[in-house]
Amino acid sequence: MEELEEFSEKEESNFDFKAEIYKYLKYWKWLLFGCLLGLFIAYLYDRYTLPAYATQASMMMLNEEQNNVVGALPSGGASILAINDNSLENQIVTLKSKRMVEGVIDELNLNITYFLEGKVIAVEAYNNSPVTIEFLTEEAIVHDSELNLWITPKSSTEFQLENGEGFSEVYQFGEPITLENLKFIISPGPTFRPEYNPTVNILVKPLRTVANEYLWYMTVEPQGKAKDIILLSIVGEVPEKSRDFLNTLMIHFNADGVADKRQVAQNTAEFIQERLELISQELDSVEGGIADFKSENKFMDVTSSASEYMSKSTRAEEKIFELETQLMVLAGIENTLSSASPYQLLPEGLGLEQGGMGSSISQYNELVLQRNAYLKTGTAKNPVVETLTEQLDALRENILNNIEQIRNSIRIQLKELNQLDQRAEGQFSTFPGLEKGIRSIERQQEIKEQLYLFLLQRREESAISFAATSPVAKVIDPAFTYFEPVDPKPWLIYTGGGVIGLLIPLLIIFVINFLDTKVHHKGDLHPLIKNIPFLGEVPKVSKDQEEVIQINDRSPLAESFRILRTNLAYLVQSRNKDKAEVLFVTSTIKGEGKTFVSYNLARTLASTGKKILLIGADIRNPKLHKFAGSALETKGLSDFLYDHDLQTENVIRSVTKDNIPIDMVFSGAIPPNPAELLMNDRMEEFINSQKPNYDFIIVDTAPTMIVTDTLLISQLADTTIYVTRAGYTEKKLLDFPKDLRQQGKLKGLAVVLNDVDYSKFSYGAKYGYAYGYGYGYEADKEKKGLFNFLKKPFSKN
């Protein structure tokens, strides 16, 4: 049996999905209205929002091997233009750099936009504005300025200018105007017609702000399996404007890459030219020394006499020449790195590959190019420039250390070669001193001549490379625009509008239900009536209805109390029929309608011929006298409890109203000590003395949570009718009567729900609301029209 009850409780506590759904479906008219309103707003958005189109372009990155002219240079010549770290990621970063984008915006004047004012929206007029603006102020100032003008042509020669801040003036076309520290002129545009004079809004924004907007809407992504193709795309409302931007951006990107390459070649050529001038002076000095030596010593030719000496000496001298050439090149690079301005491009491809010198110089040149590029748009305090400077300093120290190590290695080799040369020349100790002297001078001349020819060759290679610099990228597809707009998408807008329009009222209903903590119907009393009898519900009484039942009353209020009477009869039918049934009517807090229920229940029972005694035991806040139409000063219960000389017949009043007789005991004067009065034996004596005289004794008591009056006399009751009020009683207060029952402080507890508004419920399958209490009552009710639902605001269920 216990398992059956436990199972039953679990079943009753299951979540009622249908009831929850009904909480929202009963507002179906509002949900439908919200959905239609959302669709209407979506229609307006789709109707008056300018479509945005996607524009794309693609290009392929080229490497040095794809340049036939550079590849045809002699060995080492092409390396003059080589930049080692030229990855696709770096190219994407360059394309999305603010410097590059700002240059395109400046060239196309995209920071100046023209809008034709319409009835609802303004449409941009790109390259076809009726009027144009030309600034006479320096571009550097214009690029950091904001200006918002409205131009309305008045005739073919004059126009009205407004700035939106109250300024309005008429000017002539071509007349210089100074406004907000900017000087400009307004001229007729290519589409200007005197008979058609729409207002044109000219909007000037700072160059950096416009660049940020384009960077936000532009995407640059790698494409293809080889990852050497870049796809550029941008979304805009003016396709022609987007195409011009992407095409010009690709042109600027190629030009920037070529300029970087040529800068390396140009600096290499300048370095070689400086060395040529120095070696030319040294060669002239050596040749002059030979002439002077021969002239002073009067000899013209010296022939070799030993082939073995010539072979050894020649090999040693060739190697010495090569090493001394490397020492000169190292000295030149060291002087550049040690100068006051060390962040210069270094020459490449000069045969220095020891210790990774060639790769270090290439990496140094790349960092110098990046640093110079950032210095164009920033200062040396820029965090990126500071980082590059630190990298350059570290790399410069590394190169200088390599130079010193390479120089030491070369000096050791030179020392060994000089020793070898000296041993070979020792065999010619018998040669005349003149021959040895002329040989030394000729050797210096040969070294200088070979170095001079080497530098001449490198200068020509550098010049060819500068002239034949190839582009860094090849345009595969120029910018093109898709015909289908990417925004707005009508189906998405309408779907979103309908869903949002439906969700907003749903959310409002959810919040209202979530924040509602009141009891509204029998289902909300489930935690309380699970183990406590439920007598019935009392409907809400409108202002134009009587709140007291009458004889032969067919109103819903009367029917509800007849149901209460019937349920009460089943509850007390097994008790002693010889004595009156004592009914205590109480509630949790004030205002739940216990006096209203007490009085109408007494009239309902009396209308069936029962003898009823109604006692007003709420002596702190008496209300019963208002229903009977008696004065508050009428002697009643408090007087009886206080004055022992008073008899019961002195306080019992027979009240007949509308042919319904009820004996009543009013509360009497409000005493200063109500609790002490109720604790004496007079209350029990009074009730016991009247039990044989009546069928029902109904006691209207005080609220149980506020005062202890009811609990002091609760054991005198046979049945305690506990009144709750719909829309008033908090759900959290339902635990209070349960606790009182478990503690045995209330006897024969039964629950009544008062003030139920049935107009809010039509879900009859759950609680029987569909039939209500007005069966056959007011058959002809007002019919509600289809659109009558808007006249009522949201109400709590």
C-alpha positions in Angstrom: 0.0 0.0 0.0 2.9 2.4 0.9 4.5 1.6 -2.4 1.3 2.3 -4.3 1.0 5.8 -2.6 4.6 6.5 -3.3 4.1 5.6 -7.0 1.0 7.8 -7.1 2.9 10.8 -5.7 5.6 10.3 -8.3 3.0 10.2 -11.1 1.3 13.3 -9.9 4.6 15.2 -9.7 5.5 14.5 -13.3 6.0 17.6 -15.5 2.8 18.4 -17.4 4.2 19.4 -20.8 0.7 20.1 -22.2 -0.1 22.5 -19.5 3.2 24.3 -20.0 2.6 24.6 -23.7 -0.8 26.0 -23.0 0.7 28.8 -21.0 2.1 30.2 -24.2 -0.6 29.0 -26.7 -3.3 31.0 -24.8 -1.5 34.1 -26.0 -1.6 32.9 -29.6 -3.0 36.2 -30.8 0.0 38.1 -29.4 2.4 35.5 -30.8 0.7 35.8 -34.2 0.8 39.6 -34.0 4.6 39.5 -33.0 5.4 37.2 -35.9 3.5 39.4 -38.4 5.2 42.5 -37.0 8.6 40.9 -37.4 7.8 39.9 -41.0 6.7 43.5 -41.7 9.9 44.9 -40.2 11.9 42.4 -42.2 10.1 43.5 -45.3 11.0 47.2 -44.6 14.6 46.2 -43.9 14.8 44.2 -47.2 13.0 46.9 -49.1 15.2 49.9 -48.0 18.6 48.2 -47.3 21.1 48.7 -50.1 22.4 45.3 -51.3 26.0 44.5 -50.8 28.0 42.6 -53.5 31.1 40.4 -53.2 34.0 41.4 -55.5 37.0 39.1 -56.0 40.4 39.1 -57.7 43.3 36.7 -57.8 47.0 36.8 -58.5 50.0 34.4 -58.4 53.2 35.1 -56.6 56.3 34.8 -58.8 59.8 33.6 -57.7 63.2 34.7 -59.1 63.5 31.6 -61.3 60.5 32.7 -63.3 62.3 35.9 -64.3 64.2 34.9 -67.5 66.3 38.1 -67.7 67.6 37.8 -64.1 68.2 34.1 -64.5 70.4 34.8 -67.5 72.9 36.9 -65.5 76.3 35.5 -64.7 76.8 33.4 -61.6 76.2 35.6 -58.5 74.5 38.4 -60.5 70.9 37.3 -59.8 71.7 37.1 -56.0 71.9 40.9 -55.9 68.0 41.0 -56.0 67.4 37.9 -53.9 65.2 38.3 -50.8 65.3 35.0 -48.8 62.1 35.3 -46.7 59.5 36.1 -49.4 56.8 33.6 -48.2 53.2 33.8 -49.1 52.3 34.7 -45.5 54.5 37.8 -45.8 52.9 38.8 -49.0 49.4 38.6 -47.4 50.6 40.7 -44.5 51.9 43.3 -47.0 48.6 43.3 -48.9 46.6 43.9 -45.7 49.0 46.6 -44.4 47.5 50.0 -43.6 50.3 51.6 -45.6 49.3 49.8 -48.7 45.6 50.3 -48.3 46.0 54.0 -47.4 48.0 54.5 -50.6 45.1 53.0 -52.6 42.5 55.1 -50.9 44.5 58.2 -51.3 45.0 57.6 -55.1 41.3 56.9 -55.7 40.0 59.5 -53.2 37.9 56.9 -51.5 37.9 58.9 -48.3 35.5 61.3 -50.1 32.1 59.9 -50.7 29.0 61.4 -52.4 25.4 60.4 -51.5 22.3 61.3 -53.3 19.6 62.0 -50.8 16.3 60.1 -51.4 12.9 59.9 -49.8 14.0 57.1 -47.5 17.6 56.3 -48.0 20.7 57.9 -49.5 22.5 56.2 -52.4 26.2 56.6 -53.0 27.1 58.3 -56.3 30.5 56.9 -57.3 32.2 58.7 -60.2 28.8 60.2 -61.2 28.0 62.8 -58.6 26.2 66.0 -59.8 28.8 68.0 -57.8 32.4 67.4 -56.8 34.7 68.8 -54.1 38.3 69.8 -54.6 40.5 70.7 -51.6 42.9 73.6 -51.7 44.3 72.7 -48.3 47.3 70.5 -48.1 46.6 66.7 -48.5 48.3 66.0 -45.1 45.6 68.1 -43.4 42.7 66.7 -45.4 43.8 63.1 -44.7 43.2 63.7 -40.9 40.0 65.8 -41.2 36.3 65.1 -41.1 33.7 67.0 -43.0 30.0 66.5 -43.6 28.3 68.7 -46.1 24.9 68.9 -47.9 25.0 70.5 -51.3 21.7 71.6 -53.0 22.1 73.2 -56.4 20.0 76.3 -56.9 20.9 77.0 -60.5 23.6 76.3 -63.0 25.9 78.8 -61.2 25.1 78.6 -57.5 24.3 76.2 -54.7 23.3 76.1 -51.1 25.7 74.6 -48.6 24.8 73.1 -45.1 26.9 71.3 -42.6 24.3 69.8 -40.3 25.2 72.1 -37.4 23.0 75.1 -38.3 25.3 76.6 -40.9 23.7 77.4 -44.3 25.0 79.6 -47.0 24.6 80.1 -50.8 27.8 80.0 -52.9 28.9 80.2 -56.5 30.3 77.1 -58.2 34.1 77.4 -58.2 34.2 79.9 -55.3 36.8 79.1 -52.6 35.1 78.2 -49.3 36.8 77.9 -45.9 35.0 75.8 -43.4 36.2 73.9 -40.4 39.9 74.8 -41.2 39.5 73.4 -44.7 39.6 75.3 -47.9 37.8 73.8 -50.9 35.7 74.6 -54.0 32.5 72.9 -55.2 32.2 72.3 -58.9 29.6 70.7 -61.2 30.1 67.0 -61.7 29.8 64.9 -64.8 26.1 64.3 -64.3 25.1 67.8 -63.3 21.9 69.1 -64.8 20.3 72.4 -63.9 16.8 71.1 -64.2 17.6 68.2 -61.8 19.0 69.3 -58.5 19.0 66.6 -55.9 20.7 67.2 -52.5 24.2 65.7 -52.4 25.7 64.7 -49.1 29.6 64.9 -49.3 31.2 63.0 -46.5 35.0 63.3 -45.9 36.6 60.9 -43.4 40.2 60.6 -42.1 42.3 58.4 -44.3 43.2 56.0 -41.5 39.5 55.5 -40.6 38.5 54.6 -44.1 41.5 52.2 -44.4 40.4 50.4 -41.2 36.9 50.0 -42.8 38.3 48.5 -45.9 40.6 46.2 -44.0 37.5 45.0 -42.0 35.6 44.1 -45.1 38.5 42.8 -47.1 39.8 39.2 -47.0 43.1 37.9 -48.4 43.5 34.1 -48.5 45.9 31.6 -50.2 44.4 29.4 -52.9 45.6 26.4 -54.9 47.6 23.3 -54.0 50.9 25.0 -54.5 49.9 27.8 -52.1 51.3 30.4 -54.5 47.9 32.1 -55.5 46.3 34.8 -53.4 42.5 35.4 -53.5 41.4 39.0 -52.6 37.7 39.7 -51.9 35.8 42.6 -50.5 32.1 43.2 -49.9 30.6 46.6 -50.8 27.4 48.4 -51.9 29.1 49.9 -55.0 30.6 47.1 -57.2 32.6 49.6 -59.4 34.2 51.1 -56.3 35.2 47.6 -55.0 36.7 46.6 -58.4 38.7 49.8 -58.6 40.0 49.3 -55.1 41.2 45.7 -55.7 42.7 46.4 -59.1 44.6 49.4 -57.7 45.7 47.5 -54.7 47.3 44.8 -56.9 49.0 47.5 -58.9 50.4 49.1 -55.8 51.5 45.7 -54.4 53.5 44.9 -57.6 55.0 48.4 -57.7 56.0 48.2 -54.0 57.7 44.8 -54.6 59.6 46.0 -57.6 60.7 49.1 -55.7 62.1 46.9 -52.9 64.1 44.8 -55.4 65.4 47.9 -57.2 66.4 49.5 -53.9 68.8 46.6 -53.2 70.3 46.7 -56.7 70.7 50.5 -56.6 72.5 50.4 -53.2 74.8 47.7 -54.5 75.7 49.7 -57.6 76.4 52.8 -55.5 78.8 50.7 -53.3 80.6 49.3 -56.3 81.0 52.8 -57.8 82.6 54.1 -54.7 85.1 51.1 -54.7 85.8 51.7 -58.4 86.7 55.3 -57.8 89.1 54.3 -55.0 90.8 51.5 -56.9 91.1 53.7 -60.0 93.1 56.2 -58.0 95.3 53.4 -56.6 95.8 51.9 -60.1 96.9 55.2 -61.5 99.4 55.5 -58.6 100.9 52.1 -59.3 101.2 52.6 -63.0 102.9 56.0 -62.4 105.3 54.2 -60.0 106.3 51.7 -62.7 107.0 54.5 -65.1 109.0 56.4 -62.6 111.0 53.3 -61.6 111.9 52.4 -65.2 112.7 56.0 -66.0 115.0 56.3 -63.0 116.8 53.0 -63.5 116.8 53.2 -67.3 115.5 49.7 -68.3 112.4 48.7 -70.2 112.0 44.8 -70.0 112.8 42.0 -67.6 112.6 38.4 -68.7 112.1 35.4 -66.5 115.0 33.0 -66.2 113.4 30.2 -64.1 110.2 28.5 -65.1 109.9 26.7 -61.7 109.9 30.1 -59.9 107.4 31.5 -62.3 105.0 28.6 -61.7 105.2 28.6 -57.9 105.2 32.4 -57.6 102.3 32.8 -60.0 100.1 30.4 -58.1 100.9 32.0 -54.8 100.3 35.4 -56.2 96.9 34.4 -57.6 95.8 33.1 -54.3 97.2 36.2 -52.5 95.2 38.4 -54.9 92.0 36.5 -54.2 92.5 36.8 -50.4 93.5 40.5 -50.6 90.3 41.2 -52.7 88.2 39.5 -50.0 89.9 41.7 -47.3 89.1 44.8 -49.3 85.4 43.8 -49.6 85.3 43.0 -45.9 86.7 46.3 -45.1 84.1 48.1 -47.2 81.2 46.2 -45.5 82.7 46.8 -42.1 83.0 50.6 -42.8 79.3 50.6 -43.8 78.2 48.8 -40.7 80.4 50.9 -38.4 79.3 54.3 -39.9 77.0 56.8 -38.2 74.0 55.4 -40.2 74.5 51.6 -40.1 71.0 50.7 -41.2 71.8 50.7 -44.9 71.6 48.0 -47.6 74.8 45.9 -47.9 76.2 44.7 -51.3 75.4 41.1 -52.1 76.9 38.5 -54.4 80.6 39.6 -54.0 81.9 36.1 -53.3 81.7 36.2 -49.5 80.2 32.9 -48.4 82.5 31.9 -45.5 80.7 31.4 -42.2 77.2 32.1 -43.7 78.2 35.7 -44.6 76.1 35.7 -47.8 72.9 34.6 -46.0 73.5 37.0 -43.1 73.9 40.0 -45.5 70.6 38.9 -47.4 68.7 38.7 -44.1 70.2 42.1 -43.0 69.0 43.7 -46.2 65.5 42.3 -45.8 65.2 43.7 -42.2 66.5 47.1 -43.5 63.7 47.1 -46.1 61.0 46.2 -43.6 62.3 48.9 -41.2 62.3 51.6 -43.9 58.8 50.6 -44.9 57.4 51.0 -41.4 59.3 54.3 -41.0 57.3 55.7 -43.9 54.1 55.6 -41.9 55.6 55.7 -38.3 58.5 56.8 -36.2 61.5 55.1 -34.6 59.4 54.7 -31.4 57.0 52.4 -33.2 57.1 49.0 -31.4 57.6 47.1 -34.7 60.4 49.5 -35.7 62.1 49.0 -32.4 61.8 45.2 -32.7 63.4 45.4 -36.2 66.1 47.7 -35.0 67.0 45.3 -32.2 67.1 42.4 -34.8 69.3 44.6 -37.1 71.7 45.4 -34.2 72.0 41.8 -33.3 72.6 40.8 -36.9 75.1 43.6 -37.4 77.1 42.4 -34.4 77.0 38.9 -35.9 78.2 40.1 -39.3 81.0 42.2 -37.7 82.1 39.2 -35.7 82.1 37.0 -38.9 84.1 39.7 -40.7 86.8 39.6 -38.0 86.9 35.8 -38.0 87.1 35.7 -41.8 89.8 38.4 -41.8 91.9 36.4 -39.3 91.5 33.3 -41.4 92.6 35.2 -44.5 95.6 36.7 -42.7 96.8 33.3 -41.7 96.5 32.1 -45.3 98.3 35.2 -46.6 101.1 34.6 -44.1 101.6 31.1 -45.4 101.4 32.2 -49.1 103.9 35.0 -48.5 106.3 32.6 -46.9 105.9 30.3 -50.0 106.4 33.3 -52.3 109.5 34.4 -50.4 111.0 30.9 -50.6 110.4 30.9 -54.4 111.9 34.4 -54.7 114.9 33.4 -52.6 116.1 31.3 -55.5 116.4 34.5 -57.4 118.7 36.1 -54.9 121.3 36.3 -57.6 118.9 38.3 -59.8 119.7 41.9 -60.0 117.8 44.1 -57.4 116.3 46.0 -60.3 114.4 43.0 -61.5 113.0 42.2 -58.1 111.9 45.8 -57.6 110.1 46.0 -61.0 108.4 42.6 -60.3 106.9 43.8 -57.1 105.5 46.9 -58.7 104.0 44.9 -61.6 102.4 42.5 -59.2 100.6 45.4 -57.4 99.5 46.7 -60.8 98.1 43.3 -61.8 96.2 43.0 -58.5 94.6 46.4 -58.9 93.7 45.7 -62.6 92.0 42.4 -61.8 90.0 44.0 -58.9 89.0 46.9 -61.1 87.8 44.6 -63.9 85.9 42.5 -61.3 84.0 45.5 -59.9 83.3 46.7 -63.5 81.6 43.4 -64.2 79.6 43.5 -61.0 78.4 47.0 -61.8 77.1 46.0 -65.2 75.3 43.0 -63.7 73.7 45.3 -61.1 72.6 47.7 -63.8 71.1 44.9 -65.9 69.3 43.5 -62.8 67.9 47.0 -61.9 66.5 47.5 -65.4 65.2 43.9 -65.7 63.4 43.7 -62.3 60.4 41.5 -62.7 57.0 42.0 -60.8 56.5 40.1 -57.7 53.0 38.8 -58.7 51.0 38.1 -61.8 47.3 39.1 -62.0 45.3 36.0 -62.8 41.8 37.5 -62.6 41.2 41.2 -62.4 38.5 42.3 -60.0 35.0 41.0 -60.9 31.7 41.3 -59.0 29.1 38.5 -58.5 25.6 39.4 -59.6 23.9 37.9 -56.6 24.1 40.2 -53.5 25.5 38.7 -50.3 23.4 40.9 -48.1 20.6 41.2 -47.5 19.3 37.7 -48.3 15.5 38.0 -48.5 14.8 34.4 -47.3 17.1 34.9 -44.3 15.8 38.3 -43.5 12.1 37.1 -43.5 12.9 34.0 -41.6 14.9 35.9 -39.0 12.2 38.6 -38.7 9.4 36.0 -38.2 11.4 34.1 -35.7 12.5 37.2 -33.7 9.0 38.5 -33.9 7.8 35.2 -32.4 10.5 35.0 -29.8 10.0 38.4 -28.3 6.5 37.8 -27.0 7.5 34.3 -26.1 10.3 35.8 -24.0 8.0 38.3 -22.4 5.5 35.6 -21.6 8.3 33.4 -20.2 9.6 36.3 -18.0 6.1 37.0 -16.7 5.5 33.3 -15.9 9.0 33.0 -14.4 8.6 36.0 -12.2 5.1 35.1 -11.2 5.2 33.5 -7.8 1.4 33.7 -7.0 -1.1 30.9 -6.9 -3.6 31.1 -9.8 -5.4 27.7 -10.0 -5.8 24.4 -8.4 -2.7 23.0 -10.1 -0.5 25.6 -8.2 -1.9 24.1 -5.0 -0.6 20.7 -5.8 2.2 20.7 -3.1 -0.5 21.6 -0.5 -3.5 19.4 -1.5 -1.5 16.3 -2.3 -2.3 15.0 1.2 -5.0 17.6 2.3 -8.6 17.6 1.0 -9.5 20.3 -1.5 -13.0 21.7 -1.0 -13.3 23.8 -4.1 -12.8 27.1 -5.9 -14.5 30.4 -5.5 -14.6 32.5 -8.7 -13.5 36.1 -8.9 -16.3 38.6 -8.3 -16.3 41.6 -10.7 -17.1 45.1 -9.6 -20.5 45.0 -11.1 -21.5 41.7 -9.4 -22.7 41.1 -5.9 -20.2 39.5 -3.5 -23.0 38.0 -1.3 -25.1 35.1 -2.6 -28.9 35.4 -2.7 -31.9 33.1 -2.6 -32.2 31.0 -5.8 -28.9 32.6 -7.0 -27.7 31.1 -10.2 -24.5 33.0 -10.5 -21.1 31.4 -10.7 -20.4 32.6 -7.2 -23.5 30.9 -5.7 -22.7 27.7 -7.7 -19.2 27.6 -6.3 -20.4 27.8 -2.7 -22.9 25.0 -3.4 -20.0 22.9 -4.5 -18.2 23.8 -1.3 -21.3 22.9 0.7 -21.5 19.5 -1.1 -17.8 18.7 -0.7 -18.0 19.7 3.0 -21.0 17.4 3.5 -18.9 14.4 2.3 -16.1 15.5 4.5 -18.2 15.6 7.8 -20.8 13.0 7.0 -19.3 10.4 9.4 -19.3 12.6 12.4 -21.8 13.1 15.3 -25.1 14.4 13.9 -26.4 15.5 17.3 -24.0 18.3 17.8 -23.0 21.2 15.6 -20.0 20.8 13.3 -17.4 23.5 14.3 -15.8 25.0 11.2 -12.8 27.3 11.6 -12.1 29.5 8.5 -8.6 30.9 8.4 -5.8 31.8 6.0 -2.1 32.5 6.0 -2.0 36.2 5.7 -4.5 39.1 5.6 -6.5 39.7 2.5 -7.1 36.2 1.3 -10.9 36.4 1.7 -11.5 34.2 4.8 -14.3 36.5 6.1 -15.9 36.6 2.6 -15.8 32.7 2.4 -17.1 32.4 6.0 -20.1 34.7 5.4 -21.1 33.2 2.0 -20.6 29.6 3.2 -22.9 30.4 6.2 -25.6 31.8 3.9 -25.2 28.8 1.6 -25.7 26.3 4.4 -28.6 28.4 5.9 -30.4 28.4 2.6 -30.9 24.7 2.9 -32.7 25.0 6.3 -29.6 24.4 8.5 -29.2 26.4 11.7 -26.0 28.3 11.4 -24.0 30.3 14.0 -21.3 32.6 12.5 -18.7 33.9 15.0 -16.3 36.7 14.2 -13.2 35.5 16.0 -10.8 37.9 14.3 -11.0 40.4 17.1 -7.9 42.2 16.0 -9.2 43.2 12.5 -12.9 42.6 12.4 -14.6 42.5 9.0 -17.8 40.5 9.6 -19.9 43.4 10.6 -19.5 45.0 7.2 -21.3 42.0 5.5 -24.1 42.1 8.0 -24.4 45.9 7.9 -23.9 46.3 11.7 -21.9 48.8 13.6 -18.4 47.9 14.8 -19.3 48.9 18.4 -22.0 46.1 18.5 -21.2 43.8 21.5 -19.7 40.6 20.5 -17.1 37.9 21.2 -14.5 40.1 22.8 -17.0 41.5 25.2 -18.2 38.0 26.1 -14.6 36.8 26.7 -13.8 39.8 28.8 -17.1 40.3 30.8 -18.0 37.2 32.7 -21.4 38.7 33.5 -22.5 38.6 29.8 -24.4 35.5 28.7 -24.3 33.9 25.3 -27.8 35.2 24.4 -26.4 38.8 25.0 -24.0 38.5 22.1 -25.8 36.3 19.6 -27.6 38.4 17.0 -30.2 36.9 14.6 -29.6 38.4 11.2 -32.0 37.8 8.3 -30.9 39.2 5.0 -32.7 38.4 1.8 -34.8 35.8 3.6 -31.7 33.9 4.8 -31.6 33.7 8.6 -28.2 33.4 10.3 -27.2 33.8 14.0 -24.1 35.9 14.2 -21.6 36.8 16.9 -19.7 39.9 15.9 -16.1 40.5 17.0 -17.0 43.3 19.4 -14.7 46.0 20.6 -11.0 45.6 19.7 -9.2 44.6 22.9 -5.6 45.5 23.8 -4.9 41.8 24.7 -6.7 39.6 22.2 -4.4 36.6 22.7 -5.0 36.5 26.5 -8.7 36.7 26.0 -8.8 33.8 23.6 -6.7 31.7 26.0 -9.3 31.7 28.8 -12.0 29.1 29.1 -14.9 31.4 28.0 -14.2 30.6 24.3 -14.5 26.9 24.8 -17.5 27.3 27.1 -19.3 29.4 24.5 -18.8 26.9 21.6 -19.6 23.9 23.7 -22.8 25.6 25.0 -24.0 26.3 21.4 -23.2 23.0 19.8 -26.6 21.4 20.7 -28.4 24.5 19.3 -27.0 24.6 15.7 -26.1 22.4 12.8 -22.9 24.3 12.0 -20.8 26.8 14.0 -18.6 28.7 11.6 -15.7 30.7 13.2 -14.0 33.4 11.2 -10.5 33.5 12.7 -7.4 35.5 12.4 -4.6 34.7 9.8 -2.3 32.0 11.2 1.1 33.4 10.1 0.5 36.9 11.4 -0.8 36.3 14.9 -1.2 33.3 17.2 -4.9 33.8 17.9 -6.2 31.0 15.7 -3.6 28.5 16.9 -4.7 29.2 20.5 -8.2 28.0 19.8 -7.6 25.6 16.9 -8.3 22.5 19.0 -11.9 23.6 19.4 -12.5 23.0 15.6 -13.8 19.9 14.0 -12.7 21.1 10.5 -10.4 23.9 9.6 -11.1 25.5 6.2 -7.8 27.1 4.9 -8.5 29.9 2.4 -5.9 30.8 -0.3 -6.4 33.5 -2.9 -5.6 33.3 -6.6 -3.2 36.0 -7.7 -2.5 37.0 -4.1 -1.1 34.0 -2.1 2.6 33.3 -2.6 3.4 29.8 -3.6 6.2 29.7 -1.0 3.6 30.3 1.7 1.9 26.9 0.9 4.4 25.1 3.1 3.2 27.0 6.2 -0.3 25.2 6.5 1.4 21.9 5.7 3.8 22.4 8.6 0.9 23.3 10.9 -1.0 20.2 9.9 2.1 17.9 10.5 2.6 19.5 13.9 -1.1 18.9 14.8 -1.8 22.6 15.3 -4.7 22.6 12.8 -7.5 19.9 12.9 -9.4 18.6 9.9 -7.6 20.8 7.5 -9.3 21.4 4.1 -8.3 24.0 1.4 -10.4 26.5 -0.6 -9.0 28.6 -3.5 -10.7 32.0 -3.6 -10.9 34.7 -6.3 -10.1 32.4 -9.3 -10.3 34.4 -12.6 -11.8 31.8 -15.0 -11.6 34.2 -17.9 -7.9 33.4 -18.0 -8.4 29.7 -18.4 -9.9 27.7 -21.2 -7.9 24.5 -20.8 -10.8 22.4 -19.4 -9.1 19.0 -19.7 -6.8 19.8 -16.9 -8.9 21.4 -14.2 -12.5 21.4 -15.5 -12.5 25.1 -16.3 -14.2 24.7 -19.7 -17.7 24.3 -18.0 -17.1 26.7 -15.1 -19.8 27.4 -12.6 -22.2 29.3 -14.8 -23.9 26.4 -16.6 -27.1 27.9 -18.1 -26.2 31.3 -16.7 -26.0 34.3 -19.1 -26.4 32.2 -22.2 -26.1 35.2 -24.5 -22.6 36.5 -23.8 -20.7 39.1 -25.8 -19.1 37.5 -28.9 -15.5 38.4 -29.4 -14.4 39.6 -32.8 -11.3 38.4 -34.7 -9.2 41.4 -33.8 -10.7 42.1 -30.4 -7.6 40.4 -28.8 -5.5 43.6 -29.0 -7.7 45.4 -26.4 -6.4 43.4 -23.5 -2.9 43.6 -22.2 -0.8 40.6 -21.1 -2.2 39.1 -17.9 -0.8 36.6 -15.5 -2.1 33.0 -15.9 
